[in-house]
Amino acid sequence: MKFGKKGRMAALLAGVMMLGGVLTGCGGGGGDKKADTSEIKVGANFELTGNVANYGVATYEGLELAIDEVNAAGGINGKKIKLVKADTKSETSEAVNSATKLIADDKVKVLVGPATTAPVIAETQVATEHKVPILAPCATSAKVTVENGKVQPFVFRSCFIDPQQGDVMAKFAKDNLKATTAVIYFDSSSDYSKSLAQVFKEKFEAAGGKVLMEEAFVQKDQDFKATLTKLKTAGAQVMFVPAYYEEVGKIVKQARELGIATPILGTDGWDDPKVKDIAGADAINNTFFCTHYSDKDAEVKPFLDAYNKKFNHAPNVFAALGYDAGKVLIDALKRANSDDTEKIAKAIAETKNLKAGTGTISMDANHNPIKQAVILENKNGGREVVAKIVP
């Protein structure tokens, strides 16, 4: 989600060139290498190191928990699922390289991950050419599953999409906070952030609000005070910052230091304890963000307990989404009753009323799940549910 168009094009070219050398004559993630028929190989392609490693590691842990549970119960029709792990290093080009290797060398039947949007989009061509389904646990850009009005036949996700988040936060700002003016501060190097900024503006202004100013930063910026000072002069009632935890924490901290006391709104990229660690417990007060579940929901408790037992710490939302992706995959593999990649893709598309970690999931015609969103308020070092929205 933090990677630009040039990076995606370079990644796609690298993946195509690599495939030309290693996948000639191959299809469906197969090849001449004899597969182990006692297992189903699933590629776990995640950001295990680098700038968004917190997201990738947590998502992988959630996926691993779901796979461990089904394997302990006997697997899928007598076969165990084998996770083949790869590290994208939080780089789009590396995501394509590792996806290529997982398909060509490891013969995986499904790719799960990466956690962020741009690398999922970048690996799509590689996977689609060889009819290997991608299940994206956390990539929320609408472009992941639908490009130029066409549904990507082998790409699915288990999280809600940016238009839902942007719509939810715009309505929350207008209806709950009674705001009529807003400013937007987004990451211009991130497809995720740009998409959310666009949707928020459209929905907020359609509801009668006015976006007074839009400003941008880029990944790994450290000093935001000059732009925040400019945004402060607009006198808006809310600020919308659709970005990731590292930059969000610094933006919130520096905004409060400049005397910006208005509510600051965000999305699921905020859902990491590091936001509070970086910004400080006092600065993070009066901030609100949209996310996928609340740990106070009773239906989430079985997942929380199982995760705590396995990893000895509480999960974040990315771990929960990784677990959801695992549940969607397991359900599809059972119904497909085959390791044929096209049958697996069809089964994922037909997911309906599946009880997963964060609630119930049904897949829509655009390969996006229908599921609820919640809005949490950061308050006095904790979080409180202030709204729940089911589309």
Secondary structure, 3 states (H helix, E strand, C coil): CCCCHHHHHHHHHHHHHHHHHHCCCCCCCCCCCCCCCCEEEEEEEECCCCCCHHHHHHHHHHHHHHHHHHHHCCCECCEEEEEEEEECCCCHHHHHHHHHHHHHCCCCCEEECCCCHHHHHHHHHHHHHCCCCEEECCCCCHHHCEECCEECCCEEECCCCHHHHHHHHHHHHHHHCCCCEEEEEEECCCHHHHHHHHHHHHHHHHCCCEEEEEEEECCCCCCCHHHHHHHHHCCCCEEECCCCHHHHHHHHHHHHHCCCCCCEEECHHHCCCHHHHHHCCCCCCCEEEEECCCCCCHHHHHHHHHHHHHHCCCCCHHHHHHHHHHHHHHHHHHHHCCCCHHHHHHHHHCCCCEECCCCEEEECCCCCEECCEEEEEEECCEEEEEEEECC
